Every structure is written in structure tokens, then in C-alpha cells.
Amino acid sequence: MKEQLDKYFAGTLADTEKLTLFRQMEEDAALKDEMADMQNIMALSGMMDRDGDDLLVTTKIKELEQRANKRRMFRLSIAVLKYAVAATLLFCTWFLSEKYTLDKHKSEMIRIEAPQGQRVYLTLADGTEAWLSSRTKLNIPHQFNDKERVIELDGEGFFAVKKDAKRPFIVKTKQYNVQVLGTQFNVFAYSESTDFETDLLEGSVYVYHKNNEAGGLYMKPDEKVFLKGGELLKTTSNFKQSKYLKNGIFTFEDKPFGELLTRLELWYDVKFKVSRPEIRKYVFSGKFRQSDDIANILQAIQEVGKFNFRMITENEIEIY
């Protein structure tokens, strides 16, 4: 496949050959890595020109800013230049050895997955910005229709929605939907968790169950909607994590250890076995970098709390 890769980056690979190449990439991890290495080198050196490729999901990289800050974040700009009826091609790319995944979803969707312990930043075709937390999955249409802008979220995302009075922006989750016109808000809704939260920073938001649109709640800035006992409730928001989703530093104040462990389980795909129930009630304040591994994070929290831990397996940890 070396010849096909060379042709691809030279801009001489036919569309049918691209389809074959991308299909092989889905099954060949080594080929994916080789493609990623070549793409990164060319993108960072300013040698790559994708303007003429109608079948690619384009990627914009702020090279100097990213390299100067050494941020482990991805910058994507999702835009489809032309809809291909015969086939929907997906392009997987990585920035500075950090990987994200674009997968085919249904017939007209792109799936973006934030890797474990990492974040993903992306700009949608309408100009909306999104910051995705660890192990978050986001399904985006190749193009929004004329009536609404709908995306599907499994995980946590902070959104700065481009205002469009004619087309509401709707975030669909496992149970609840969040509808806006133009605003900044955060949604926490991992499908493997029973928790659902929405914090509003700017604008207005309407939150409702997917099967009962009329029975939702309207939100004003600095309000929070959360799920408790199967009912949506509203309270004052103290959301401070927009910076965390942008710079990767998670800050917590007077947070019960049990809640921290729940977040860590979702972010790192681990399970905690807590030997003493009272440990979950310990309250901690501090911060950690989400890109650190789980052992380093627990060691950092351990410095301000009285507990020990040991790795039972790679994905199972005992707290005692």
C-alpha cells in the first residue's frame, strides 16, 4: 500500500482507489498508523493541500498554538464539500500521535470518539464549537438540513452554538434532548451512567425527555438541570468546567469522593471496588490533568485524603 499512500498525498489517487484505501485502513492498524504519521508530518510542515478533494472530511490544525502549548487536543473542522451518493468515505487522522476515530454511522453520519483520558475539540459545519470529554462519542450529520441542526451525544460535551434563528440546535442523548438557538452550555450524559446534567452559561435552553417534548424545562444562564429519581430538577449552576474541557485540567471543590470515582470510571473505563463505604463520603478539593493515567490521578488525590489503593487488574482498582 506504500504506492497508494504516496499517490494519495501527491493528489493523484483516484476516488475508487481512495475508497479501497480507507476500507483497508479500517482493518489494518499498521496502515492507519502509517497514514497518520505521513499526514501529521505533511500537515505540520505546511505541505498538505486538501482543497481539491471532494470526498474528505477536512481538518484544520492550528500548528503553532498547539505545539507551543503542547496540548494533547485535537482540532477538527467538520465540513463535507460534496455529498457522494455512491459511497460515504470516512477519513481517520491523528494530530501529534493523539488519535481520534471517525466511524461510519447509519448512512449519513460521522462518529467522533474522544480516546480514554483525552479531549477532542471540533468545529461543526455551521460554525458551532464543541469540546468533548474522555470516552465521549458524538454523531454528526454530513450536513445539517434546512429546519434543524441535530447531533447525538454519548458522554460529556461543552458547546458554543452558532446562532441561527431559523434552525434550532438539538443535542440528543440516551433519554433527554437539549434544544437551543445560540448559546453556551454543557451536557453530561454517558449512556452507561444514570446521571444527566445540563449547565447553561449563556443564552437559553429547553431540556425535555425524548418521548415528551412538551414536558420539558426552560433554562436561563447560570442554571443547572439534573435528573433525580426519574424527574428533571432545576437549581443554580456552579459549573466551572468549560476551562477543563479546553485545557484538560479538572478542578473540583468539596466534591464527595464517590462522585469523583464515578467520573473516573466513565473517563478511564475502570471499576472501583471500595472496601469501606464511608470512604465514598470523604470530601476533597483539588485538580488533576485528565491526560494523566489513573494511578497518577489517584496518587494526587491521595495526598489530600486518607485512603489507599491497589491495581487488581488493568481495569479494576481497590480503594481501601
PATORLUM-390647 format. One record per residue (C-alpha): residue number from 1; residue in three letters; x, y, z. Coordinates in steps of 0.5 Angstrom, whole numbers, m for minus. Example, Ala and Ser with C-alpha at 12.3 -4.5 7.8 and 13.67 -1.06 7.14 Angstrom:
seq;type;u;v;w
1;ALA;25;m9;16
2;SER;27;m2;14
end
This chain:
seq;type;u;v;w
1;MET;0;0;0
2;LYS;6;5;0
3;GLU;5;7;m7
4;GLN;m2;8;m6
5;LEU;0;13;0
6;ASP;5;16;m4
7;LYS;m1;17;m9
8;TYR;m6;20;m4
9;PHE;m1;25;m1
10;ALA;1;27;m8
11;GLY;m6;28;m10
12;THR;m6;23;m16
13;LEU;m10;17;m12
14;ALA;m17;16;m16
15;ASP;m23;16;m12
16;THR;m24;9;m13
17;GLU;m17;8;m10
18;LYS;m19;12;m4
19;LEU;m25;8;m2
20;THR;m20;2;m3
21;LEU;m15;5;2
22;PHE;m20;8;7
23;ARG;m23;1;7
24;GLN;m17;m3;9
25;MET;m15;3;14
26;GLU;m21;0;18
27;GLU;m18;m7;18
28;ASP;m11;m5;19
29;ALA;m8;m2;25
30;ALA;m1;m1;22
31;LEU;m3;2;16
32;LYS;m7;7;20
33;ASP;m1;9;24
34;GLU;3;10;17
35;MET;m2;14;14
36;ALA;m3;18;21
37;ASP;5;19;21
38;MET;5;22;14
39;GLN;m1;26;15
40;ASN;2;29;21
41;ILE;9;31;18
42;MET;6;34;12
43;ALA;1;38;16
44;LEU;6;41;21
45;SER;10;43;15
46;GLY;5;46;11
47;MET;6;41;5
48;MET;m1;39;5
49;ASP;m7;42;1
50;ARG;m14;38;1
51;ASP;m18;44;m2
52;GLY;m19;40;m8
53;ASP;m21;33;m5
54;ASP;m29;33;m5
55;LEU;m29;26;m1
56;LEU;m25;28;5
57;VAL;m27;31;12
58;THR;m23;37;12
59;THR;m18;38;18
60;LYS;m15;45;20
61;ILE;m9;45;25
62;LYS;m7;51;29
63;GLU;0;48;29
64;LEU;4;54;32
65;GLU;m1;55;38
66;GLN;m2;47;39
67;ARG;6;46;39
68;ALA;7;52;44
69;ASN;2;50;49
70;LYS;4;42;48
71;ARG;m4;41;49
72;ARG;m6;34;48
73;MET;m12;36;44
74;PHE;m15;35;37
75;ARG;m17;41;33
76;LEU;m22;39;27
77;SER;m26;43;23
78;ILE;m32;38;20
79;ALA;m35;40;13
80;VAL;m37;36;7
81;LEU;m35;39;1
82;LYS;m39;35;m3
83;TYR;m44;29;m2
84;ALA;m42;23;m5
85;VAL;m48;18;m7
86;ALA;m44;12;m9
87;ALA;m40;12;m2
88;THR;m39;16;4
89;LEU;m32;16;6
90;LEU;m29;17;13
91;PHE;m22;19;14
92;CYS;m18;18;20
93;THR;m13;22;22
94;TRP;m9;24;29
95;PHE;m5;30;31
96;LEU;2;29;34
97;SER;1;22;36
98;GLU;m6;23;39
99;LYS;m12;19;36
100;TYR;m19;20;35
101;THR;m24;16;31
102;LEU;m28;18;25
103;ASP;m33;12;24
104;LYS;m39;11;19
105;HIS;m46;11;23
106;LYS;m52;10;19
107;SER;m52;13;12
108;GLU;m50;20;13
109;MET;m47;21;20
110;ILE;m40;22;22
111;ARG;m38;19;29
112;ILE;m32;22;33
113;GLU;m30;19;39
114;ALA;m25;22;44
115;PRO;m20;17;47
116;GLN;m19;15;54
117;GLY;m16;20;58
118;GLN;m16;25;52
119;ARG;m21;31;50
120;VAL;m23;33;43
121;TYR;m24;40;40
122;LEU;m28;41;34
123;THR;m32;46;29
124;LEU;m38;44;26
125;ALA;m40;46;19
126;ASP;m45;51;22
127;GLY;m39;54;26
128;THR;m41;51;33
129;GLU;m35;49;37
130;ALA;m35;43;41
131;TRP;m30;41;47
132;LEU;m31;33;48
133;SER;m29;30;54
134;SER;m26;23;55
135;ARG;m29;17;52
136;THR;m35;21;49
137;LYS;m38;19;43
138;LEU;m41;25;38
139;ASN;m45;23;32
140;ILE;m46;29;27
141;PRO;m49;29;20
142;HIS;m45;30;14
143;GLN;m49;37;13
144;PHE;m55;40;17
145;ASN;m62;40;14
146;ASP;m66;47;13
147;LYS;m70;46;19
148;GLU;m66;44;25
149;ARG;m59;42;27
150;VAL;m59;35;30
151;ILE;m53;32;34
152;GLU;m52;26;38
153;LEU;m48;26;44
154;ASP;m46;20;49
155;GLY;m41;23;54
156;GLU;m40;30;56
157;GLY;m39;36;51
158;PHE;m39;43;52
159;PHE;m42;47;46
160;ALA;m41;54;44
161;VAL;m47;54;39
162;LYS;m47;59;33
163;LYS;m54;63;33
164;ASP;m59;61;27
165;ALA;m66;63;29
166;LYS;m69;59;23
167;ARG;m65;53;25
168;PRO;m65;50;33
169;PHE;m59;46;35
170;ILE;m61;40;38
171;VAL;m57;35;43
172;LYS;m60;28;43
173;THR;m58;24;49
174;LYS;m60;17;51
175;GLN;m66;20;55
176;TYR;m66;27;54
177;ASN;m65;33;49
178;VAL;m63;40;50
179;GLN;m65;45;45
180;VAL;m62;52;43
181;LEU;m62;57;38
182;GLY;m55;60;40
183;THR;m52;59;47
184;GLN;m46;56;51
185;PHE;m48;50;55
186;ASN;m45;44;58
187;VAL;m48;37;57
188;PHE;m46;31;62
189;ALA;m50;24;59
190;TYR;m46;18;59
191;SER;m50;12;57
192;GLU;m47;8;62
193;SER;m49;12;67
194;THR;m56;14;70
195;ASP;m53;21;71
196;PHE;m56;27;67
197;GLU;m54;34;67
198;THR;m54;41;63
199;ASP;m51;47;66
200;LEU;m52;54;62
201;LEU;m47;59;61
202;GLU;m50;64;56
203;GLY;m57;64;52
204;SER;m63;60;53
205;VAL;m64;52;53
206;TYR;m70;48;53
207;VAL;m69;41;56
208;TYR;m74;35;55
209;HIS;m75;28;55
210;LYS;m74;25;48
211;ASN;m81;22;49
212;ASN;m85;28;52
213;GLU;m82;34;48
214;ALA;m88;39;52
215;GLY;m86;37;59
216;GLY;m79;40;59
217;LEU;m76;46;63
218;TYR;m73;52;60
219;MET;m66;55;63
220;LYS;m63;61;64
221;PRO;m56;63;65
222;ASP;m53;60;71
223;GLU;m58;55;72
224;LYS;m57;47;72
225;VAL;m62;42;70
226;PHE;m61;35;73
227;LEU;m64;28;74
228;LYS;m66;26;80
229;GLY;m71;20;82
230;GLY;m73;20;74
231;GLU;m75;27;75
232;LEU;m72;33;72
233;LEU;m70;39;77
234;LYS;m67;46;76
235;THR;m62;49;81
236;THR;m57;54;81
237;SER;m51;52;77
238;ASN;m43;53;80
239;PHE;m41;50;73
240;LYS;m33;51;72
241;GLN;m31;46;68
242;SER;m31;50;61
243;LYS;m24;51;62
244;TYR;m23;44;64
245;LEU;m25;42;57
246;LYS;m21;47;54
247;ASN;m14;46;58
248;GLY;m15;39;61
249;ILE;m15;41;68
250;PHE;m20;38;72
251;THR;m22;42;78
252;PHE;m26;40;84
253;GLU;m28;44;90
254;ASP;m32;40;96
255;LYS;m33;34;92
256;PRO;m35;27;95
257;PHE;m30;22;93
258;GLY;m36;18;91
259;GLU;m38;23;86
260;LEU;m30;23;84
261;LEU;m30;16;83
262;THR;m36;16;79
263;ARG;m33;21;74
264;LEU;m26;17;74
265;GLU;m30;10;72
266;LEU;m33;14;66
267;TRP;m27;17;64
268;TYR;m22;12;64
269;ASP;m26;5;63
270;VAL;m24;3;70
271;LYS;m28;0;76
272;PHE;m27;2;83
273;LYS;m28;m3;89
274;VAL;m29;1;95
275;SER;m28;m4;102
276;ARG;m30;2;107
277;PRO;m37;5;105
278;GLU;m35;11;109
279;ILE;m29;13;104
280;ARG;m34;15;99
281;LYS;m37;20;103
282;TYR;m30;24;104
283;VAL;m30;31;101
284;PHE;m24;33;97
285;SER;m22;39;93
286;GLY;m16;40;88
287;LYS;m15;39;81
288;PHE;m11;34;76
289;ARG;m10;34;69
290;GLN;m14;29;65
291;SER;m9;27;61
292;ASP;m5;23;67
293;ASP;m6;16;68
294;ILE;m11;13;73
295;ALA;m5;11;78
296;ASN;m2;18;78
297;ILE;m9;22;79
298;LEU;m11;17;85
299;GLN;m4;19;88
300;ALA;m5;26;87
301;ILE;m12;26;91
302;GLN;m9;21;96
303;GLU;m4;27;98
304;VAL;m10;30;101
305;GLY;m14;24;103
306;LYS;m14;18;108
307;PHE;m14;12;103
308;ASN;m10;7;100
309;PHE;m11;4;93
310;ARG;m8;m2;89
311;MET;m9;m4;82
312;ILE;m13;m11;82
313;THR;m12;m11;74
314;GLU;m11;m6;69
315;ASN;m19;m4;69
316;GLU;m20;m6;77
317;ILE;m18;m2;83
318;GLU;m19;m3;90
319;ILE;m20;3;95
320;TYR;m19;2;102
end
